């Protein structure tokens, strides 16, 4: 989280972040992750570690929630610590920021590919280059198994 601080929108850099959801504490469930979300106007930081010990995730300027369509703003970004921090910002090509239901959470998209997706039981996910962020694959492989997942939000 400290390494990501300078990458956040300036209005958020001095704000205290709190752990809202942890797979170790709260179990592996997308429904639980949605219920753990902060206020609707509060940004969220998703941190993921896969079973190959790769760390990556997403920042959303609005709370992670279930939705019928894509939501979010151009402040949304993907990141990877593989091996050092790389940040993938909005390209302006589309507005496919965040979309989620009980079975799937997606961040970034275009042409049937998602920058980051997580399944409903938060055991599996994937990452592909996508038009929204022009990102690299965040993990070593396009599909991965999740070891730990955390969601952080503002107090």
C-alpha positions in Angstrom: 0.0 0.0 0.0 2.8 2.5 0.8 4.3 2.0 -2.7 1.0 2.8 -4.3 0.4 6.0 -2.4 2.2 8.3 -5.0 0.1 6.7 -7.8 -3.3 7.6 -6.2 -5.2 10.8 -7.1 -3.7 13.7 -5.1 -6.8 14.2 -3.0 -6.3 10.7 -1.5 -2.6 10.6 -0.8 -2.9 11.8 2.8 -6.0 9.8 3.7 -5.9 6.8 6.1 -6.6 3.5 4.4 -8.3 0.6 6.3 -8.6 -3.0 5.6 -12.3 -3.7 4.6 -11.9 -7.3 3.4 -9.3 -10.0 3.8 -9.7 -13.5 2.4 -7.7 -14.8 5.4 -10.2 -13.2 7.8 -13.4 -13.1 5.9 -13.2 -16.2 3.7 -13.2 -16.4 -0.1 -16.5 -14.9 -1.4 -17.2 -12.2 -3.9 -20.6 -11.6 -2.1 -18.7 -11.0 1.2 -16.3 -8.7 -0.6 -19.2 -6.6 -1.9 -20.8 -6.5 1.6 -17.5 -5.3 3.1 -17.3 -2.3 0.8 -17.1 1.2 2.2 -19.4 4.1 1.4 -20.5 4.2 -2.2 -18.4 7.3 -2.8 -15.3 5.8 -1.2 -12.4 4.5 -3.4 -11.2 0.9 -3.1 -7.8 -0.8 -3.6 -7.8 -4.5 -4.4 -4.6 -6.3 -3.6 -4.1 -9.9 -4.9 -1.4 -12.4 -4.3 -1.6 -15.5 -6.5 -0.3 -19.0 -5.7 3.0 -18.2 -7.5 3.6 -15.3 -5.0 2.9 -12.6 -7.6 1.3 -9.4 -6.3 -1.0 -7.2 -8.4 -4.4 -5.5 -8.3 -6.6 -2.6 -9.1 -7.6 0.9 -7.8 -11.1 2.1 -8.3 -12.2 5.7 -7.5 -15.6 4.3 -6.4 -16.5 1.4 -4.1 -16.4 -2.1 -5.5 -20.0 -3.3 -5.8 -22.3 -5.5 -7.7 -23.6 -3.7 -10.8 -25.6 -4.3 -14.0 -23.1 -2.3 -16.1 -19.7 -0.8 -16.0 -19.0 2.0 -13.6 -16.0 4.1 -12.5 -13.9 6.9 -13.7 -10.6 7.5 -15.6 -8.8 7.5 -12.2 -9.2 3.7 -12.2 -5.9 1.8 -12.8 -4.4 -1.7 -12.7 -1.0 -2.4 -11.2 1.5 -5.2 -10.8 4.6 -5.8 -8.6 6.2 -8.1 -11.1 9.1 -7.6 -10.2 8.7 -3.8 -9.5 5.7 -1.6 -9.4 4.1 -1.0 -12.9 0.9 1.0 -13.2 -1.5 0.8 -16.1 -3.7 3.9 -16.5 -6.8 4.6 -18.5 -6.1 4.9 -22.3 -9.4 6.7 -23.1 -10.3 4.1 -25.6 -13.4 2.9 -23.7 -15.1 3.3 -20.3 -15.0 -0.4 -19.2 -13.7 0.4 -15.7 -15.4 -2.0 -13.2 -18.3 -4.4 -13.5 -19.4 -7.1 -11.1 -22.1 -9.5 -10.2 -22.2 -12.5 -7.8 -20.3 -14.7 -10.3 -17.6 -12.4 -11.7 -15.8 -9.1 -11.0 -14.1 -7.4 -14.0 -11.8 -4.5 -14.2 -11.0 -3.2 -17.7 -12.1 -4.7 -20.9 -12.6 -4.6 -24.6 -12.8 -7.1 -27.4 -13.8 -9.9 -25.0 -10.7 -9.5 -22.9 -10.5 -8.3 -19.3 -7.5 -6.5 -17.6 -8.4 -8.4 -14.4 -11.3 -10.7 -13.6 -12.1 -12.7 -10.4 -14.6 -15.5 -10.1 -17.4 -15.6 -7.5 -15.6 -17.8 -5.0 -12.4 -15.7 -5.4 -10.3 -18.8 -6.0 -9.6 -18.2 -9.7 -8.9 -15.1 -11.8 -7.3 -13.9 -14.9 -5.6 -11.0 -16.6 -5.2 -10.2 -20.3 -4.0 -7.1 -22.1 -7.1 -4.9 -22.6 -8.1 -1.7 -24.4 -9.1 0.2 -21.2 -5.6 0.2 -19.7 -3.3 -1.2 -22.4 -1.9 -3.3 -19.6 0.4 -6.3 -19.6 -0.8 -9.6 -18.1 -0.6 -8.8 -14.4 0.3 -12.4 -13.3 2.9 -14.7 -14.8 0.0 -16.5 -16.6 -3.3 -15.3 -18.0 -5.2 -17.5 -15.5 -4.2 -17.8 -11.9 -5.3 -19.1 -8.5 -5.7 -16.6 -5.7 -3.8 -17.2 -2.5 -4.7 -13.9 -0.7 -7.0 -11.0 -1.5 -7.5 -7.8 0.3 -9.7 -4.8 -0.3 -8.7 -1.5 1.3 -10.9 1.6 1.6 -10.8 5.0 3.2 -11.8 5.5 6.8 
